[in-house]
C-alpha cells in the first residue's frame, strides 16, 4: 500500500525571501505539511501580476526547500510549480505582507498576484496581509487556521481568499467574511532633479480614506477585525454585455460595408420596414 504523501505547501510573497513576514508564515505552516519557500530575491511590492517574458530568471538555492528568484511573485509561483517542486502543491500561501491589501489594492499587489497565479494553475490559494506594526504571530496563526479549513473543504475553481489582519485587533476580535471595499489614494507626482539636473518622478500619493460600505474589508479592518474576502477571477460583466447588445454598433455586416445592418435600420426607422416590404411575396393578380 502506497504511503500518503504529506501536504505540500508553497509559500511566496512580494516583500522578498528574507522578509520577516514570510519567515513567520513558513515557520507556522510547518504544522500543515511539507513547506517550500520560493520567493523574490528582493522587494517586489505593487508589481501586480506581471511575469517575466523578456529576461531570464535566476535562482539562488538558500536551502533544501528554499529558493530566491530574480523575478516577480507570479514568476516565483510559476517557476516553483512548473520546475522546482517535486509535485504539485496542495496549497499556495502568499504573505505575510507588510501592510494591508484591501479593495482595489488587489489589482496592484504582488502578494495577491502570487495567490492569483496559484489559483490560475488550479491550486487553492490564500493571500495574507498585516497592517504595518501588527503582530506577525497572530497573523501567522490566522493564516494557518484558514489553511487547515481550505485543505479540508477546498475552494471553488478560480477562487482565492484575500485575508487582512489589522494592526490593532479589537477585543474581542473575529474573522469576518467580507467584500472588497473602495479605498481612496491621492494622485500626487513628486517632480525632482538628480545631481546631474535630469528630472525624475515619484508616483503614489497618500491614503485618503475609504467608502463606508457595510461588510467591506476596509470597514472590517477599521473596526479591528480580520477580513476574509473570497475573490473570483472572473472579470466578465453580464449586465453590461446585455446593455451593449442594444448599441447600434453590433450586428451582421456584409463584405465591403463597414456599417452593421442593425445600425442602418436604426439610422432610418423606416428602412427596416421598407426592406421587409421589398422582400415580401408579391400578390398574385393573375
N, C-alpha and C positions, 0 to 999 in steps of 0.2 A: 504494500500500500504506500503510495507517494505521500511524503510528509508535507503538510500545508506550509507554504512559504509565508513568512511574516508580511504584514502590510508594508508597502514601500512608500515612504513619504518624501516627496520632493519639496524642498524649501528654497525660495528665491526672495528677492526684494529689489528695491531700486536705490537704497541708501548705500549699497556696496557690501561686499562679502565680509568686511571687518566691522560693520556697524553693530552697536550693542543690541539693537532690536532683533536682528537675525540670529545673533548668538543666544539670546534669551529664548527665542522661539524654537530653535533647533534643539536646545537642551531639554525644554519642556516636552517636545514632541517625541522624545525617545521612548516614552511610555506607550506610544502608539504602534511602534514597529521599527523598521529599518529606515533610518533617516539619512538622506543625501542632501547636501547643500551645493547648489550650483547658482552662483550669483555674480553680478557685475564686479569687475575689479576696481571700480571707482563709483562715485555717486552718479546716478542716472535719474534723478528726480525730474518729474514733469516731461519725460521724453515720450509719453504716450505709448502707443502700440507699434512703434517703429521696429522694423527688422533690418538687418544689415545685408544688403544685396550687392553693394559695390565695394566692399572691402572684406578681407579675410578676418576670421575670428581667431584669437589666440587664447589658449587655455593654460593656466598655471595650476598644477595639482598641489593643493595645500594639505592633503591628507588622503586616506583611502577613499573617503566618501565626501570630499570637499574640494570644489574647484572654483577658481576665479576666471571669468570670461571677459574678454575685451569687447563687450557688446551691450546691447540693451537688455532689460529684463525679459522681453519677449524672446530675444535671441537665446537667452540662458535656458528658458523652458524648452524651446525648440531643440537646442543642442542636447540638453540633458535627456529628453525623451527619445530623440532620434539616434543618439550616439553614445552618450556616456553611461546611462543607467543600464543595469543588467536585464531589466524587464520594465514593462510599462508601470508607472506608479499608480497606486490606488487613490492617491490624493495629492493635489498641489496646494501648498500653503505659501502665501506671499506676505512678507512683513517681518517683523512688526515695524511699520513705517513710523518715522519720526514726524508726527503731525497728522491730523485727520484728513481723510479723503471723503468728503461728503458732496452731495448734489452734483453740479457739473464738473467737480474735480475728477470724477471717474473717467472723463474723456482725455484728461491730461496725465493722470497718474501712471507712473511706471509700475507701482505696486499693484494697482488694479489690472494693468495690462498683462502682467505676468499671470494673474489668475485667469484673465480672458484667454490667453494663449493656451493654458491648460484646458480650459473649457472647450475651445475650438478643436482641441485634439481628443475630445471625448472623455476627459478626466475630471471628476468632481474637484472643484477648486474654491478656495477661500482667500480673500484679501483682508488683511488685518492692519489697522492703523490706530495710533495712540496719540492723543493730544500732547504737545510738547511739554515736558516736565512731568508727565504722568508715570504711574507705577508699572514698569515693564513686567514685573512678576504677575500682577493682576491680569494684564493684557495677555500674557502667555497662557495663563490658566483658562481664560475665557476662550482663547483660540483652540486649546486642546479639548475643552469640554464640547465645543461646537464640532470639532473634527471627529470626535467619537460618535456624535449623532449622525454626521454625514456618512461616516463609514458604515453605520448601522442601517440608515434609511436611504442613502444615496441622494442624488439631486437629479432633477429633470435634465434632459439634453439641452445644451446651450444655455444653461443657467449657472450662476455662481452666487456666492454670498459675499457681500461687502460689509465688513464689520468695523465699527468705530467705537473706541473707548475714550471717554472724555478725560481731560487732565485731572479734574476733580470729580469724584463719584459722589452722588447723593447718598444719604444714609437713612433708610436702606436704599440700595440700588437694584436694578433689574435689567434683564435683556428684553428689548422690545423689537418686534417686527415692524419695520419702517418702510417708507417710500423715499426715493431721492427728493431732496428739497431744492430750494433755489437759494444760491449763495451769491453775493454781490462783491465785486472787486473793482478797485479803481483802475483806470486805463492809462496812468501816467507813464511817460517815457523819459528817462533821465538822459540828457544830451551832454556829453562831456568830451574833453580832448585828451589824448595821450601825450606823453612827453615830447613827441615829435610834431605835435599840433594837429594830428589827424583825429577826426571825430569818431566817437564810439557811443553806443547806446545801451542802457539797461532797461529792459521791459519788465512789466509786472508790478501792478500797484497794490496798495494795502487792501485788506479785507474791510468791506464797508457794512457788513451785516448779512442778514438772511430774511427770507419771507417767513412770516409766522404761520406756516402751514401745519395744521394739526396732523400728527402722525409721521411727520417727515424726520429724516435723520438729523437735520440741523436743530430742530426744536428738541428732539430727544436728547441730544448731547448737551444742549443748553440747560436742560433740566437735570443733568447729572447722571443719565442712564446710558446703557450700551445700546447702540443701534445695530440691528442685523437686517440688511437690506437685500432681498432677492433681486438679482439683476439678470434680465434675459437678453441675450444677444440677438435681438430681432428688431431692426430699425424700420420695419415696414409700418406704414400708416394707412390702414384700410379706409378710414373715414375720408382722408384727403384723396385717396385713389378714387373713391366714389365721386367726390366733388370734381376732380379733374376730368372725369368722364363726361361732364356736362360742358366742358370747354369746346370751342369750335375748332381747335387745332387737331383733335383726334378723330380719325375716321379713315375709310379707304381712300387711296389716291391712285389715279391712273398714270401710266407712263407718260412723261412729258408734261404732267400737270402737278405743280407743287402744292396746290391747294386741295385739301380734303373735300370730298363731295358733300360732307356734312356742313363744312364751312360755307360752301356755295349756297346750299339750301337755306342756311340761317341768314346769310347776307341778303338773299332775295326770298322773302317769305312766301312768295307765290311760285318760286322756281320749282320747288318740290312738287307742288300740285300740278303745275303745267307739265312737268316731266311725266307725272303719272298719267295725265290725260293723253299726252302724245303717245304713250306706250300702251294705252288701254286698247282692247279689241274694238275694231270699228263695227258699228251696227250693220247688219245685213239688210240692205234696201232692195235687193233683187227679188 
